Amino acid sequence: MDKNEIDSKIHKQLKVYVTASGLSNSELARRCGVDRATVGRWLKSGNISRNNLVNLCSVLGISEGIFFKSIELPDSDTPYFTEKKKIVITKIKLLHENDSTLLDIVDKLLS
């Protein structure tokens, strides 16, 4: 995987996780300690420093490992997921365990 491909995957994953969080750019900026324009640049360009990415992951409640694992190229046994499926999966991952009623509903819908 070349640098452009990695940058593109990071950019897409930023959008997926931020969209799934349901937080506004202003709220993300406040929680990350940056201005709203900075968050906008991250989402527009995918260009984010390591420190800001670590901070953003913390705000979103995910580890860096999970973030980077999600941008690996799929192998031949990995199903292809559309952006919509990725967003739904990410939203489910971000649910808290104490949201058991919601998890039960999602489980029933998918059964």
N, CA, C and O atoms as CSV, one atom per row, in Angstrom:
chain,resi,resn,atom,element,x,y,z
A,1,MET,N,N,0.867,-1.177,0.000
A,1,MET,CA,C,0.000,0.000,0.000
A,1,MET,C,C,0.909,1.234,0.000
A,1,MET,O,O,1.796,1.358,0.845
A,2,ASP,N,N,0.683,2.142,-0.952
A,2,ASP,CA,C,1.519,3.340,-1.010
A,2,ASP,C,C,0.953,4.452,-0.122
A,2,ASP,O,O,-0.154,4.339,0.404
A,3,LYS,N,N,1.737,5.534,0.037
A,3,LYS,CA,C,1.359,6.619,0.948
A,3,LYS,C,C,0.032,7.252,0.558
A,3,LYS,O,O,-0.785,7.553,1.428
A,4,ASN,N,N,-0.199,7.460,-0.735
A,4,ASN,CA,C,-1.465,8.066,-1.166
A,4,ASN,C,C,-2.662,7.193,-0.807
A,4,ASN,O,O,-3.714,7.694,-0.410
A,5,GLU,N,N,-2.489,5.890,-0.952
A,5,GLU,CA,C,-3.576,4.968,-0.608
A,5,GLU,C,C,-3.833,4.978,0.901
A,5,GLU,O,O,-4.984,4.957,1.338
A,6,ILE,N,N,-2.772,5.011,1.685
A,6,ILE,CA,C,-2.919,5.078,3.143
A,6,ILE,C,C,-3.613,6.377,3.537
A,6,ILE,O,O,-4.548,6.367,4.339
A,7,ASP,N,N,-3.153,7.502,2.972
A,7,ASP,CA,C,-3.776,8.798,3.272
A,7,ASP,C,C,-5.257,8.794,2.913
A,7,ASP,O,O,-6.083,9.321,3.658
A,8,SER,N,N,-5.587,8.204,1.779
A,8,SER,CA,C,-6.981,8.133,1.343
A,8,SER,C,C,-7.814,7.303,2.315
A,8,SER,O,O,-8.946,7.668,2.632
A,9,LYS,N,N,-7.261,6.195,2.785
A,9,LYS,CA,C,-7.995,5.339,3.727
A,9,LYS,C,C,-8.173,6.034,5.080
A,9,LYS,O,O,-9.230,5.925,5.701
A,10,ILE,N,N,-7.142,6.744,5.533
A,10,ILE,CA,C,-7.264,7.500,6.785
A,10,ILE,C,C,-8.350,8.557,6.629
A,10,ILE,O,O,-9.177,8.734,7.524
A,11,HIS,N,N,-8.354,9.254,5.510
A,11,HIS,CA,C,-9.354,10.284,5.237
A,11,HIS,C,C,-10.768,9.695,5.290
A,11,HIS,O,O,-11.648,10.247,5.950
A,12,LYS,N,N,-10.980,8.585,4.598
A,12,LYS,CA,C,-12.301,7.941,4.595
A,12,LYS,C,C,-12.696,7.492,5.995
A,12,LYS,O,O,-13.845,7.654,6.405
A,13,GLN,N,N,-11.740,6.929,6.727
A,13,GLN,CA,C,-12.055,6.429,8.063
A,13,GLN,C,C,-12.359,7.567,9.022
A,13,GLN,O,O,-13.218,7.425,9.892
A,14,LEU,N,N,-11.674,8.688,8.882
A,14,LEU,CA,C,-12.003,9.867,9.694
A,14,LEU,C,C,-13.469,10.235,9.500
A,14,LEU,O,O,-14.199,10.455,10.466
A,15,LYS,N,N,-13.887,10.297,8.244
A,15,LYS,CA,C,-15.275,10.657,7.947
A,15,LYS,C,C,-16.254,9.648,8.536
A,15,LYS,O,O,-17.283,10.030,9.093
A,16,VAL,N,N,-15.934,8.364,8.415
A,16,VAL,CA,C,-16.821,7.317,8.936
A,16,VAL,C,C,-16.994,7.457,10.441
A,16,VAL,O,O,-18.121,7.461,10.938
A,17,TYR,N,N,-15.884,7.572,11.173
A,17,TYR,CA,C,-15.967,7.647,12.632
A,17,TYR,C,C,-16.617,8.940,13.109
A,17,TYR,O,O,-17.401,8.923,14.057
A,18,VAL,N,N,-16.301,10.054,12.466
A,18,VAL,CA,C,-16.903,11.328,12.873
A,18,VAL,C,C,-18.403,11.308,12.592
A,18,VAL,O,O,-19.193,11.741,13.430
A,19,THR,N,N,-18.804,10.811,11.424
A,19,THR,CA,C,-20.230,10.714,11.099
A,19,THR,C,C,-20.942,9.806,12.091
A,19,THR,O,O,-22.026,10.131,12.574
A,20,ALA,N,N,-20.328,8.668,12.391
A,20,ALA,CA,C,-20.948,7.717,13.314
A,20,ALA,C,C,-21.084,8.276,14.721
A,20,ALA,O,O,-21.982,7.879,15.464
A,21,SER,N,N,-20.202,9.193,15.090
A,21,SER,CA,C,-20.258,9.747,16.450
A,21,SER,C,C,-21.488,10.614,16.660
A,21,SER,O,O,-21.979,10.742,17.782
A,22,GLY,N,N,-21.988,11.211,15.578
A,22,GLY,CA,C,-23.132,12.110,15.690
A,22,GLY,C,C,-22.782,13.470,16.270
A,22,GLY,O,O,-23.669,14.296,16.487
A,23,LEU,N,N,-21.502,13.715,16.523
A,23,LEU,CA,C,-21.078,14.995,17.091
A,23,LEU,C,C,-20.854,16.017,15.980
A,23,LEU,O,O,-20.394,15.672,14.892
A,24,SER,N,N,-21.177,17.251,16.258
A,24,SER,CA,C,-20.929,18.325,15.292
A,24,SER,C,C,-19.437,18.644,15.258
A,24,SER,O,O,-18.696,18.305,16.181
A,25,ASN,N,N,-19.012,19.299,14.186
A,25,ASN,CA,C,-17.612,19.735,14.109
A,25,ASN,C,C,-17.265,20.658,15.267
A,25,ASN,O,O,-16.159,20.598,15.805
A,26,SER,N,N,-18.206,21.511,15.649
A,26,SER,CA,C,-17.964,22.432,16.769
A,26,SER,C,C,-17.753,21.674,18.067
A,26,SER,O,O,-16.858,22.000,18.846
A,27,GLU,N,N,-18.584,20.656,18.298
A,27,GLU,CA,C,-18.451,19.876,19.532
A,27,GLU,C,C,-17.159,19.065,19.524
A,27,GLU,O,O,-16.473,18.980,20.543
A,28,LEU,N,N,-16.825,18.472,18.386
A,28,LEU,CA,C,-15.554,17.742,18.294
A,28,LEU,C,C,-14.378,18.676,18.551
A,28,LEU,O,O,-13.439,18.325,19.265
A,29,ALA,N,N,-14.439,19.864,17.965
A,29,ALA,CA,C,-13.367,20.846,18.160
A,29,ALA,C,C,-13.228,21.200,19.638
A,29,ALA,O,O,-12.120,21.239,20.173
A,30,ARG,N,N,-14.353,21.455,20.289
A,30,ARG,CA,C,-14.322,21.808,21.711
A,30,ARG,C,C,-13.685,20.688,22.519
A,30,ARG,O,O,-12.818,20.935,23.357
A,31,ARG,N,N,-14.118,19.455,22.264
A,31,ARG,CA,C,-13.606,18.314,23.032
A,31,ARG,C,C,-12.143,18.001,22.724
A,31,ARG,O,O,-11.418,17.496,23.582
A,32,CYS,N,N,-11.714,18.302,21.504
A,32,CYS,CA,C,-10.320,18.043,21.110
A,32,CYS,C,C,-9.389,19.204,21.426
A,32,CYS,O,O,-8.170,19.061,21.342
A,33,GLY,N,N,-9.955,20.356,21.790
A,33,GLY,CA,C,-9.131,21.512,22.102
A,33,GLY,C,C,-8.554,22.202,20.878
A,33,GLY,O,O,-7.476,22.793,20.935
A,34,VAL,N,N,-9.286,22.123,19.763
A,34,VAL,CA,C,-8.872,22.809,18.534
A,34,VAL,C,C,-10.041,23.658,18.054
A,34,VAL,O,O,-11.133,23.589,18.618
A,35,ASP,N,N,-9.817,24.460,17.014
A,35,ASP,CA,C,-10.949,25.243,16.520
A,35,ASP,C,C,-11.737,24.454,15.469
A,35,ASP,O,O,-11.257,23.464,14.920
A,36,ARG,N,N,-12.948,24.919,15.211
A,36,ARG,CA,C,-13.863,24.224,14.306
A,36,ARG,C,C,-13.278,24.105,12.902
A,36,ARG,O,O,-13.478,23.096,12.225
A,37,ALA,N,N,-12.561,25.129,12.467
A,37,ALA,CA,C,-11.947,25.100,11.135
A,37,ALA,C,C,-10.927,23.967,11.013
A,37,ALA,O,O,-10.772,23.377,9.943
A,38,THR,N,N,-10.237,23.669,12.107
A,38,THR,CA,C,-9.266,22.575,12.100
A,38,THR,C,C,-9.967,21.250,11.859
A,38,THR,O,O,-9.512,20.446,11.045
A,39,VAL,N,N,-11.067,21.016,12.555
A,39,VAL,CA,C,-11.834,19.782,12.351
A,39,VAL,C,C,-12.320,19.721,10.903
A,39,VAL,O,O,-12.267,18.664,10.272
A,40,GLY,N,N,-12.785,20.837,10.384
A,40,GLY,CA,C,-13.215,20.887,8.988
A,40,GLY,C,C,-12.103,20.506,8.023
A,40,GLY,O,O,-12.341,19.797,7.045
A,41,ARG,N,N,-10.888,20.974,8.294
A,41,ARG,CA,C,-9.732,20.631,7.446
A,41,ARG,C,C,-9.423,19.139,7.528
A,41,ARG,O,O,-9.110,18.509,6.517
A,42,TRP,N,N,-9.511,18.572,8.744
A,42,TRP,CA,C,-9.280,17.131,8.880
A,42,TRP,C,C,-10.237,16.362,7.983
A,42,TRP,O,O,-9.838,15.444,7.266
A,43,LEU,N,N,-11.503,16.750,8.034
A,43,LEU,CA,C,-12.523,16.017,7.292
A,43,LEU,C,C,-12.456,16.282,5.794
A,43,LEU,O,O,-12.814,15.420,4.991
A,44,LYS,N,N,-12.004,17.453,5.421
A,44,LYS,CA,C,-11.918,17.795,3.997
A,44,LYS,C,C,-10.691,17.161,3.347
A,44,LYS,O,O,-10.755,16.666,2.221
A,45,SER,N,N,-9.574,17.185,4.071
A,45,SER,CA,C,-8.311,16.740,3.470
A,45,SER,C,C,-7.825,15.390,3.984
A,45,SER,O,O,-7.070,14.703,3.297
A,46,GLY,N,N,-8.248,15.006,5.178
A,46,GLY,CA,C,-7.721,13.804,5.805
A,46,GLY,C,C,-6.372,14.034,6.454
A,46,GLY,O,O,-5.788,13.104,7.011
A,47,ASN,N,N,-5.867,15.258,6.392
A,47,ASN,CA,C,-4.563,15.592,6.948
A,47,ASN,C,C,-4.724,15.921,8.429
A,47,ASN,O,O,-5.275,16.961,8.791
A,48,ILE,N,N,-4.234,15.016,9.282
A,48,ILE,CA,C,-4.347,15.189,10.729
A,48,ILE,C,C,-3.047,14.709,11.361
A,48,ILE,O,O,-2.512,13.670,10.973
A,49,SER,N,N,-2.543,15.455,12.324
A,49,SER,CA,C,-1.303,15.053,12.995
A,49,SER,C,C,-1.574,13.838,13.875
A,49,SER,O,O,-2.712,13.548,14.244
A,50,ARG,N,N,-0.500,13.146,14.195
A,50,ARG,CA,C,-0.642,11.961,15.060
A,50,ARG,C,C,-1.235,12.360,16.412
A,50,ARG,O,O,-2.123,11.680,16.928
A,51,ASN,N,N,-0.743,13.464,16.986
A,51,ASN,CA,C,-1.266,13.899,18.289
A,51,ASN,C,C,-2.755,14.203,18.221
A,51,ASN,O,O,-3.515,13.824,19.112
A,52,ASN,N,N,-3.172,14.895,17.149
A,52,ASN,CA,C,-4.596,15.200,17.014
A,52,ASN,C,C,-5.417,13.942,16.766
A,52,ASN,O,O,-6.547,13.838,17.243
A,53,LEU,N,N,-4.863,12.984,16.025
A,53,LEU,CA,C,-5.585,11.733,15.794
A,53,LEU,C,C,-5.748,10.951,17.094
A,53,LEU,O,O,-6.813,10.392,17.356
A,54,VAL,N,N,-4.698,10.912,17.903
A,54,VAL,CA,C,-4.783,10.247,19.209
A,54,VAL,C,C,-5.869,10.906,20.050
A,54,VAL,O,O,-6.685,10.220,20.664
A,55,ASN,N,N,-5.878,12.226,20.077
A,55,ASN,CA,C,-6.873,12.972,20.843
A,55,ASN,C,C,-8.279,12.716,20.301
A,55,ASN,O,O,-9.210,12.492,21.075
A,56,LEU,N,N,-8.437,12.749,18.979
A,56,LEU,CA,C,-9.741,12.512,18.363
A,56,LEU,C,C,-10.246,11.111,18.680
A,56,LEU,O,O,-11.420,10.931,19.005
A,57,CYS,N,N,-9.377,10.130,18.588
A,57,CYS,CA,C,-9.775,8.756,18.920
A,57,CYS,C,C,-10.266,8.675,20.361
A,57,CYS,O,O,-11.268,8.018,20.642
A,58,SER,N,N,-9.569,9.336,21.262
A,58,SER,CA,C,-9.991,9.358,22.664
A,58,SER,C,C,-11.375,9.981,22.809
A,58,SER,O,O,-12.226,9.451,23.523
A,59,VAL,N,N,-11.597,11.102,22.135
A,59,VAL,CA,C,-12.899,11.783,22.183
A,59,VAL,C,C,-13.995,10.879,21.625
A,59,VAL,O,O,-15.112,10.862,22.142
A,60,LEU,N,N,-13.676,10.125,20.567
A,60,LEU,CA,C,-14.668,9.252,19.939
A,60,LEU,C,C,-14.836,7.922,20.666
A,60,LEU,O,O,-15.723,7.134,20.339
A,61,GLY,N,N,-13.978,7.680,21.655
A,61,GLY,CA,C,-14.098,6.454,22.444
A,61,GLY,C,C,-13.574,5.215,21.740
A,61,GLY,O,O,-14.045,4.106,21.990
A,62,ILE,N,N,-12.596,5.404,20.857
A,62,ILE,CA,C,-11.978,4.265,20.176
A,62,ILE,C,C,-10.474,4.334,20.382
A,62,ILE,O,O,-9.919,5.399,20.653
A,63,SER,N,N,-9.829,3.198,20.251
A,63,SER,CA,C,-8.371,3.190,20.378
A,63,SER,C,C,-7.745,3.468,19.015
A,63,SER,O,O,-8.381,3.292,17.975
A,64,GLU,N,N,-6.501,3.902,19.039
A,64,GLU,CA,C,-5.769,4.088,17.779
A,64,GLU,C,C,-5.678,2.770,17.025
A,64,GLU,O,O,-5.766,2.729,15.798
A,65,GLY,N,N,-5.503,1.703,17.776
A,65,GLY,CA,C,-5.401,0.380,17.157
A,65,GLY,C,C,-6.643,0.031,16.359
A,65,GLY,O,O,-6.550,-0.474,15.240
A,66,ILE,N,N,-7.806,0.301,16.936
A,66,ILE,CA,C,-9.066,0.044,16.225
A,66,ILE,C,C,-9.145,0.924,14.989
A,66,ILE,O,O,-9.526,0.453,13.917
A,67,PHE,N,N,-8.789,2.196,15.124
A,67,PHE,CA,C,-8.841,3.109,13.979
A,67,PHE,C,C,-7.968,2.587,12.840
A,67,PHE,O,O,-8.419,2.489,11.699
A,68,PHE,N,N,-6.715,2.253,13.155
A,68,PHE,CA,C,-5.804,1.829,12.096
A,68,PHE,C,C,-6.111,0.428,11.589
A,68,PHE,O,O,-5.888,0.132,10.415
A,69,LYS,N,N,-6.614,-0.425,12.450
A,69,LYS,CA,C,-6.999,-1.764,11.988
A,69,LYS,C,C,-8.101,-1.657,10.948
A,69,LYS,O,O,-8.151,-2.452,10.010
A,70,SER,N,N,-8.977,-0.685,11.107
A,70,SER,CA,C,-10.106,-0.543,10.192
A,70,SER,C,C,-9.702,-0.015,8.818
A,70,SER,O,O,-10.530,0.002,7.907
A,71,ILE,N,N,-8.446,0.417,8.644
A,71,ILE,CA,C,-8.032,0.903,7.323
A,71,ILE,C,C,-7.149,-0.094,6.589
A,71,ILE,O,O,-6.652,0.212,5.505
A,72,GLU,N,N,-6.943,-1.268,7.148
A,72,GLU,CA,C,-6.141,-2.273,6.461
A,72,GLU,C,C,-6.847,-2.716,5.190
A,72,GLU,O,O,-8.075,-2.708,5.108
A,73,LEU,N,N,-6.056,-3.100,4.208
A,73,LEU,CA,C,-6.653,-3.651,2.997
A,73,LEU,C,C,-7.287,-4.991,3.320
A,73,LEU,O,O,-6.693,-5.796,4.037
A,74,PRO,N,N,-8.477,-5.243,2.809
A,74,PRO,CA,C,-9.103,-6.534,3.074
A,74,PRO,C,C,-8.372,-7.644,2.331
A,74,PRO,O,O,-7.868,-7.446,1.226
A,75,ASP,N,N,-8.323,-8.818,2.961
A,75,ASP,CA,C,-7.771,-9.960,2.245
A,75,ASP,C,C,-8.906,-10.627,1.463
A,75,ASP,O,O,-10.044,-10.159,1.497
A,76,SER,N,N,-8.602,-11.693,0.776
A,76,SER,CA,C,-9.600,-12.305,-0.101
A,76,SER,C,C,-10.780,-12.894,0.667
A,76,SER,O,O,-11.844,-13.100,0.084
A,77,ASP,N,N,-10.617,-13.168,1.958
A,77,ASP,CA,C,-11.707,-13.732,2.755
A,77,ASP,C,C,-12.576,-12.671,3.415
A,77,ASP,O,O,-13.598,-13.001,4.016
A,78,THR,N,N,-12.188,-11.403,3.315
A,78,THR,CA,C,-12.920,-10.323,3.969
A,78,THR,C,C,-13.975,-9.778,3.023
A,78,THR,O,O,-13.658,-9.394,1.897
A,79,PRO,N,N,-15.240,-9.739,3.472
A,79,PRO,CA,C,-16.277,-9.206,2.591
A,79,PRO,C,C,-16.096,-7.708,2.379
A,79,PRO,O,O,-15.578,-7.006,3.247
A,80,TYR,N,N,-16.524,-7.233,1.230
A,80,TYR,CA,C,-16.481,-5.809,0.932
A,80,TYR,C,C,-17.645,-5.127,1.626
A,80,TYR,O,O,-18.776,-5.607,1.550
A,81,PHE,N,N,-17.388,-4.023,2.298
A,81,PHE,CA,C,-18.438,-3.258,2.960
A,81,PHE,C,C,-18.595,-1.914,2.279
A,81,PHE,O,O,-17.609,-1.218,2.036
A,82,THR,N,N,-19.833,-1.545,1.967
A,82,THR,CA,C,-20.105,-0.218,1.432
A,82,THR,C,C,-19.886,0.797,2.545
A,82,THR,O,O,-19.801,0.429,3.717
A,83,GLU,N,N,-19.795,2.069,2.181
A,83,GLU,CA,C,-19.622,3.123,3.187
A,83,GLU,C,C,-20.777,3.105,4.182
A,83,GLU,O,O,-20.561,3.294,5.379
A,84,LYS,N,N,-21.998,2.881,3.704
A,84,LYS,CA,C,-23.168,2.856,4.593
A,84,LYS,C,C,-23.020,1.738,5.625
A,84,LYS,O,O,-23.286,1.948,6.808
A,85,LYS,N,N,-22.595,0.550,5.182
A,85,LYS,CA,C,-22.404,-0.561,6.116
A,85,LYS,C,C,-21.309,-0.234,7.130
A,85,LYS,O,O,-21.438,-0.547,8.313
A,86,LYS,N,N,-20.232,0.396,6.661
A,86,LYS,CA,C,-19.147,0.768,7.575
A,86,LYS,C,C,-19.644,1.742,8.637
A,86,LYS,O,O,-19.276,1.627,9.806
A,87,ILE,N,N,-20.474,2.696,8.240
A,87,ILE,CA,C,-21.009,3.670,9.194
A,87,ILE,C,C,-21.883,2.974,10.221
A,87,ILE,O,O,-21.781,3.259,11.415
A,88,VAL,N,N,-22.749,2.056,9.769
A,88,VAL,CA,C,-23.627,1.328,10.693
A,88,VAL,C,C,-22.798,0.476,11.647
A,88,VAL,O,O,-23.060,0.464,12.849
A,89,ILE,N,N,-21.809,-0.231,11.130
A,89,ILE,CA,C,-20.946,-1.063,11.976
A,89,ILE,C,C,-20.216,-0.204,12.999
A,89,ILE,O,O,-20.111,-0.582,14.165
A,90,THR,N,N,-19.717,0.934,12.574
A,90,THR,CA,C,-19.016,1.834,13.489
A,90,THR,C,C,-19.953,2.340,14.573
A,90,THR,O,O,-19.566,2.411,15.739
A,91,LYS,N,N,-21.180,2.692,14.206
A,91,LYS,CA,C,-22.150,3.145,15.203
A,91,LYS,C,C,-22.412,2.055,16.232
A,91,LYS,O,O,-22.520,2.338,17.426
A,92,ILE,N,N,-22.513,0.820,15.780
A,92,ILE,CA,C,-22.729,-0.293,16.710
A,92,ILE,C,C,-21.518,-0.444,17.627
A,92,ILE,O,O,-21.676,-0.671,18.826
A,93,LYS,N,N,-20.307,-0.321,17.072
A,93,LYS,CA,C,-19.095,-0.426,17.889
A,93,LYS,C,C,-19.038,0.661,18.956
A,93,LYS,O,O,-18.498,0.443,20.041
A,94,LEU,N,N,-19.596,1.835,18.650
A,94,LEU,CA,C,-19.538,2.960,19.582
A,94,LEU,C,C,-20.612,2.905,20.665
A,94,LEU,O,O,-20.593,3.707,21.599
A,95,LEU,N,N,-21.558,1.952,20.545
A,95,LEU,CA,C,-22.586,1.825,21.580
A,95,LEU,C,C,-21.947,1.363,22.882
A,95,LEU,O,O,-21.017,0.557,22.880
A,96,HIS,N,N,-22.442,1.870,23.961
A,96,HIS,CA,C,-21.959,1.440,25.268
A,96,HIS,C,C,-22.660,0.147,25.657
A,96,HIS,O,O,-23.796,-0.100,25.252
A,97,GLU,N,N,-21.982,-0.672,26.440
A,97,GLU,CA,C,-22.575,-1.932,26.879
A,97,GLU,C,C,-23.848,-1.714,27.686
A,97,GLU,O,O,-24.715,-2.587,27.724
A,98,ASN,N,N,-23.967,-0.554,28.332
A,98,ASN,CA,C,-25.175,-0.292,29.114
A,98,ASN,C,C,-26.357,0.090,28.231
A,98,ASN,O,O,-27.460,0.302,28.734
A,99,ASP,N,N,-26.138,0.180,26.918
A,99,ASP,CA,C,-27.228,0.406,25.970
A,99,ASP,C,C,-27.806,-0.941,25.542
A,99,ASP,O,O,-28.038,-1.172,24.355
A,100,SER,N,N,-28.038,-1.827,26.508
A,100,SER,CA,C,-28.454,-3.188,26.187
A,100,SER,C,C,-29.788,-3.242,25.455
A,100,SER,O,O,-29.985,-4.108,24.603
A,101,THR,N,N,-30.708,-2.333,25.771
A,101,THR,CA,C,-31.995,-2.330,25.074
A,101,THR,C,C,-31.784,-2.053,23.595
A,101,THR,O,O,-32.360,-2.733,22.745
A,102,LEU,N,N,-30.975,-1.073,23.287
A,102,LEU,CA,C,-30.695,-0.743,21.892
A,102,LEU,C,C,-29.947,-1.882,21.203
A,102,LEU,O,O,-30.226,-2.199,20.046
A,103,LEU,N,N,-29.003,-2.495,21.908
A,103,LEU,CA,C,-28.283,-3.633,21.339
A,103,LEU,C,C,-29.228,-4.795,21.063
A,103,LEU,O,O,-29.092,-5.478,20.047
A,104,ASP,N,N,-30.186,-5.024,21.962
A,104,ASP,CA,C,-31.183,-6.077,21.748
A,104,ASP,C,C,-32.027,-5.795,20.511
A,104,ASP,O,O,-32.323,-6.704,19.736
A,105,ILE,N,N,-32.411,-4.535,20.326
A,105,ILE,CA,C,-33.215,-4.153,19.159
A,105,ILE,C,C,-32.419,-4.379,17.873
A,105,ILE,O,O,-32.941,-4.929,16.903
A,106,VAL,N,N,-31.154,-3.952,17.871
A,106,VAL,CA,C,-30.307,-4.145,16.693
A,106,VAL,C,C,-30.151,-5.635,16.412
A,106,VAL,O,O,-30.227,-6.066,15.261
A,107,ASP,N,N,-29.936,-6.412,17.456
A,107,ASP,CA,C,-29.787,-7.858,17.305
A,107,ASP,C,C,-31.040,-8.473,16.680
A,107,ASP,O,O,-30.940,-9.296,15.770
A,108,LYS,N,N,-32.216,-8.075,17.164
A,108,LYS,CA,C,-33.471,-8.606,16.613
A,108,LYS,C,C,-33.657,-8.188,15.162
A,108,LYS,O,O,-34.102,-8.986,14.337
A,109,LEU,N,N,-33.317,-6.941,14.845
A,109,LEU,CA,C,-33.451,-6.473,13.464
A,109,LEU,C,C,-32.555,-7.255,12.507
A,109,LEU,O,O,-32.921,-7.492,11.356
A,110,LEU,N,N,-31.397,-7.646,12.984
A,110,LEU,CA,C,-30.442,-8.345,12.129
A,110,LEU,C,C,-30.648,-9.856,12.100
A,110,LEU,O,O,-30.006,-10.559,11.320
A,111,SER,N,N,-31.533,-10.345,12.939
A,111,SER,CA,C,-31.781,-11.802,12.984
A,111,SER,C,C,-32.727,-12.249,11.905
A,111,SER,O,O,-33.036,-13.436,11.809
